[in-house]
Amino acid sequence: KFSEDRNVLMKSLEEKLQYEKKKWRRILKALFVIEHILRVNSPSVIESVSSFSYLIKDLVNFKYEDDSK
């Protein structure tokens, strides 16, 4: 059961990291969740996160500018 739940959570977080950049708040919340679970969970979670670490690396220099202002 735990591994199924973990897989669902990891898939959801991976999808959120791929949202369009104007939804940056959701991306940030996903990053906060990833940070938290990395601090408190098992090595299997670390392996799951490392599988989509390229998405996180793409966000390192992210800067959102609102064009409507």
C-alpha positions in Angstrom: 0.0 0.0 0.0 2.8 2.5 0.9 4.6 2.0 -2.3 1.4 2.5 -4.3 0.7 5.7 -2.4 4.3 6.9 -2.9 4.1 6.3 -6.6 0.9 8.3 -6.9 2.4 11.1 -4.9 5.6 11.1 -6.9 3.7 11.1 -10.2 1.6 14.0 -9.0 4.6 16.0 -8.0 6.4 15.3 -11.3 3.3 16.6 -13.2 3.1 19.8 -11.1 6.7 20.6 -11.8 5.8 20.5 -15.5 3.0 23.1 -15.2 3.2 26.2 -17.3 5.4 28.8 -15.6 2.5 31.2 -14.9 1.3 28.6 -12.3 4.5 29.2 -10.4 2.7 29.0 -7.0 1.7 25.4 -7.6 5.2 24.6 -8.7 6.6 26.2 -5.6 4.2 24.2 -3.4 5.3 21.0 -5.1 8.9 21.9 -4.4 8.1 22.5 -0.7 6.5 19.1 -0.5 9.5 17.5 -2.2 11.8 19.2 0.2 9.8 18.0 3.2 9.5 14.3 2.1 13.2 14.2 1.3 13.9 15.2 4.9 11.6 12.7 6.6 11.3 9.7 4.3 13.1 6.7 3.1 15.8 6.1 0.5 13.2 4.9 -2.0 11.7 8.4 -2.0 15.1 9.8 -2.8 15.3 7.5 -5.7 11.9 8.5 -6.9 12.7 12.2 -6.7 16.0 11.7 -8.5 14.2 10.2 -11.5 12.7 13.6 -12.2 15.5 15.8 -10.8 16.1 17.2 -14.3 12.8 19.1 -13.8 14.0 20.6 -10.6 17.3 21.6 -12.2 15.4 23.4 -14.9 13.8 25.6 -12.2 17.1 26.8 -10.7 17.2 30.0 -12.7 13.4 30.4 -13.0 12.1 33.9 -12.8 8.5 34.8 -13.5 7.6 38.3 -14.7 3.9 39.2 -14.9 3.2 40.8 -18.3 -0.2 42.2 -17.1 1.5 44.9 -14.9 
